[in-house]
């Protein structure tokens, strides 16, 4: 497998934003696969945030059909980008639509 770089993905639309990161819908330029890209901008003097390191460690361990898969970590000088499996609906909307009985 060839190492991925930020340019390996086409950023399509912003899906959400939190305190530390922004999530974009993206497309893998080689495969055409849709992905979710979680992007954290890093200060040049700042190390990778411990919250991001914990998230990466946990997500690499978790393998379950009900948990989105982390398939790529791209670390550059000013950006940390996590590549996740893309789902076209967020959990809250799914639960409101489908109900919570037997959901998980």
Number of C-alpha atoms within 10 A of each C-alpha: 3 4 8 14 13 18 9 14 21 17 18 14 11 14 14 11 12 8 6 13 16 16 21 21 22 24 19 17 13 8 9 11 12 19 24 25 30 22 20 21 15 17 11 10 8 9 10 18 12 9 10 15 11 10 12 15 11 12 16 13 10 12 12 8 7 8 10 15 17 22 12 17 19 14 17 12 13 14 16 20 21 22 23 21 15 18 12 9 8 9 10 10 10 12 13 9 9 11 11 10 7 6 9 6
